[in-house]
């Protein structure tokens, strides 16, 4: 089941506890979660997402880290390759923004609405 299927059906519980992920979807999610598994990349994503206007120039975020420009560029490239960020060159600077559909995929696969639900509880609700 794709993320699109989940949002179109209005399913109330996470696909993770409702049914096993397909191999393709698990691969896509894995790349995104792996990219976010690094604290620098997680902070970069947060900085870009929370920046005024929803996009940030690399010049706006570089000074936040005690890292070289090539290292920051590498981390941004990993986030782009994982499908979490997109960018555009404007003159000498590159501007980045978060891809909302990617964040929605990550949150949809983990979201369980209502009180804390165990996998067994969720399965019982779905089959009832």
MIVEXDO-453741 format. One line per 2 residues: number of its first residue (from 1); their letters; for each residue x, z negated, y of C-alpha. Coordinates in steps of 0.5 Angstrom, whole numbers, plus 500, padded with zeros to 3 digits. Each point is the difference from the previous one (the first is absolute). Example, Ala and Ser with C-alpha at 12.3 -4.5 7.8 and 13.67 -1.06 7.14 Angstrom:
// residues 2
1	AS	525 484 491; 502 502 507
//
This chain:
// residues 128
1	XX	500 500 500; 503 502 507
3	XX	500 496 506; 495 505 503
5	XX	495 498 494; 500 493 501
7	XX	498 501 508; 495 505 498
9	XX	497 496 495; 500 493 504
11	XX	503 497 494; 500 492 502
13	XX	506 498 496; 507 502 499
15	XX	501 506 495; 506 496 498
17	XX	495 495 496; 495 505 499
19	XX	504 505 496; 507 502 498
21	XX	503 505 506; 502 507 498
23	XX	507 502 499; 500 504 506
25	XX	497 495 505; 504 494 497
27	XX	506 505 502; 498 501 507
29	XX	498 492 501; 507 498 497
31	XX	504 505 505; 496 496 505
33	XX	501 493 498; 507 502 498
35	XX	502 502 507; 496 494 503
37	XX	504 495 495; 506 500 505
39	XX	499 495 506; 503 505 505
41	XX	495 505 498; 494 496 500
43	XX	502 497 507; 501 508 502
45	XX	493 501 498; 498 494 504
47	XX	503 502 506; 498 507 500
49	XX	493 498 498; 499 495 505
51	XX	504 504 506; 495 501 506
53	XX	497 507 499; 501 500 492
55	XX	507 503 501; 507 498 501
57	XX	506 504 502; 506 498 496
59	XX	503 498 507; 494 495 500
61	XX	502 497 494; 507 500 498
63	XX	502 494 505; 496 496 495
65	XX	505 500 495; 507 498 499
67	XX	501 507 496; 504 507 502
69	XX	495 506 502; 502 503 494
71	XX	497 494 496; 494 500 503
73	XX	499 508 500; 501 499 492
75	XX	495 495 500; 495 504 504
77	XX	501 506 496; 498 496 493
79	XX	494 498 504; 498 507 501
81	XX	502 502 493; 495 495 497
83	XX	495 503 505; 499 493 504
85	XX	503 503 507; 500 507 503
87	XX	504 502 506; 501 505 505
89	XX	506 502 504; 499 500 508
91	XX	506 502 504; 506 496 497
93	XX	496 494 497; 495 500 494
95	XX	494 496 500; 496 497 494
97	XX	493 498 498; 497 497 494
99	XX	496 504 496; 493 497 499
101	XX	498 503 494; 506 497 496
103	XX	499 493 503; 493 501 497
105	XX	502 502 493; 505 494 500
107	XX	494 495 502; 495 503 496
109	XX	504 499 494; 501 493 501
111	XX	493 498 503; 496 495 497
113	XX	494 498 504; 496 494 500
115	XX	503 493 497; 506 501 496
117	XX	499 503 494; 504 501 493
119	XX	501 506 497; 495 498 494
121	XX	495 498 505; 500 507 504
123	XX	499 503 493; 494 496 498
125	XX	497 502 507; 501 507 499
127	XX	498 501 493; 494 495 502
//
